[in-house]
Amino acid sequence: MYPANYFGLFPPFPRHETVFVAMSFDPRFHQRWLEVISRGIRNVQVNGKNLEPVRVDARRISDSILTEVLSGVSTSRLFLADVTTLERVDGRPIRNGNVMYEVGIAHAVRLPEEVLLFRSDNDSLLFDVANVRVNTYSPEERPDEARALVSDSIIAALRELDLRRSLAVGRAAESLDFPSWWLLAETQSGKRVAHPEMKTMGQALGNAPRAAAIQRLLELGAVRTSYLTLTPEKYEALKDSTDADILTYECTEFGAAVFAEGIRRMGISAPNMVAVLEKEFQDKNAG
């Protein structure tokens, strides 16, 4: 599958608790994979779980290898590549072409902090990556030191990403108008929010702010659409219905973070806010 087509199908989040590794399968690199890279990755925990190294063995004969690579690049927390020189031809260093191709994909679709490069040589780099940070390590000569460098680099990258997420969450919280924030608050009770009725002119006018709020939250990625599962019987009953009958919306992980930031700025707790909302829903239903 062509990378542009693949990445057009899948959102960038959520991430799995894995690190996708691109490296040569030459026997010379087997020990560094086992003792340095794999162990260095597993030494780091995210959300109470040890990160797991993942790589695709290109020696297998399979039409789905590229799809597996694209899946690993897109769903892992981080991308790590060993771009060490394999050999020299006429004095020029030759690096693994498959690895460099995967690095190019990662640079195209992932944040700079999410792509970690390592090498165990001092040869000149290709022009396109010469200005990219590449960590130099000695996995065979000093495995303990190299393993620690892998772990420390991952931890530093995760911290940078946490800071970036914090800034993104703050900006999103600041951008919400009241209808958008209140609708996001409604999703925190665990209930899906229904699409507003738009069958009459009065409904269209009265529900316009709510519909706009839903659109705003969808664009931010704070809520996602949930569709009613249609059976032939349900389809027959709903074929003349509106969006309100078949669409609901639920909070995403990003939306929950935006909500938490909003109430933090208000100085109230999330449980208290949810309790207020649940009481309002009960009063509305009772009325």
Buried (B, 14 or more C-beta within 10 A) or exposed (E): BEBEEBBEEEEEEEBBBBBBBBBBBEEEBEEBBEBBBBBBBBBBEBEEEEBBBBBBEBEEEEEEBBEBBBBBBBBBBBBBBBBBBBEEEEEEBEBBEBBBBBBEBBBEBBBEBBBBBBBBBEEEBEEEBEEBEBBEBEBBEEBEEBBBBBBBBBBEBBEBBEEBEEEBBBEBBEEBEEBBBBBBBBBBBEEBBBBBBBEEEEBEEEBEBBBBBBEBBBEBBBBBBEEEEEEEEBEEEEEEEBBBBBBBBBBBEBBBBBBBBBBEEEEEEBEEBBEEBBEEEEEEEEE
